């Protein structure tokens, strides 16, 4: 059987996790896959230095997505990949973070397999892990959090989703794609019983130039995102572990407000 990067094994797709941004966080296997690419189908937030690792002769195709606007719909991406594989190309499908964490990697694997074609997956450092490490923010800690959950803040039916029990004492909640819906996320969590003074961190552009790690309280999350002009890509971390991070405090007057709310809730 041909190995993953066997030059004689043509006509296959390799889903590659590009990590949170910094090319230094690519795995060795990811770099090898990029160097083997005939066709590179990549997301829009991939650092240009990562794209440069593919051969100059590789055909580069951007399938960049923006909120509520996809340049190529998912069905189109699947068809594009399959067409190039059937033509005998080694197609590298390059995704930010890890392909199987909010990367639609599962959908693409299903489509390629349904077409009877070969697909391999190279995992990547997820955005949550890479950004948290940069901010010195442990997602679990024996004294503060024994569980961590990952959710998407821009998924279908946000208000109908049940997040109860995912955030609170002893738990860490990591929210992907939550910048635009930060006010609704804060309201949802507080309605589910999470204390208004629960520490929250927003990790913006993690591992990339211009990155920021900002700490506030849950009651202030939406206002802080607006006040600080936070932009995607960014992740939101909710939990006591946030207090251990190097994130810059941006509590402002909300420290007193949230403390008052918390006291009222406990009365």
Secondary structure as UniProt FT lines:
FT   TURN            4..5
FT   TURN            7..8
FT   STRAND          12..17
FT   HELIX           23..25
FT   HELIX           28..35
FT   STRAND          39..42
FT   TURN            44..45
FT   HELIX           48..51
FT   TURN            52..53
FT   TURN            56..57
FT   STRAND          59..62
FT   STRAND          65..66
FT   TURN            67..68
FT   STRAND          69..70
FT   HELIX           74..86
FT   TURN            87..88
FT   STRAND          90..95
FT   TURN            99..100
FT   HELIX           105..114
FT   TURN            115..116
FT   STRAND          118..122
FT   HELIX           127..134
FT   TURN            135..136
FT   TURN            142..144
FT   STRAND          145..152
FT   TURN            153..154
FT   TURN            156..157
FT   HELIX           158..160
FT   TURN            164..165
FT   STRAND          170..176
FT   TURN            180..181
FT   HELIX           182..191
FT   TURN            192..193
FT   TURN            196..197
FT   STRAND          199..204
FT   TURN            206..207
FT   TURN            209..210
FT   STRAND          212..217
FT   HELIX           218..220
FT   HELIX           221..227
FT   TURN            228..229
FT   STRAND          234..238
FT   HELIX           240..244
FT   STRAND          248..249
FT   TURN            252..253
FT   HELIX           254..266
//
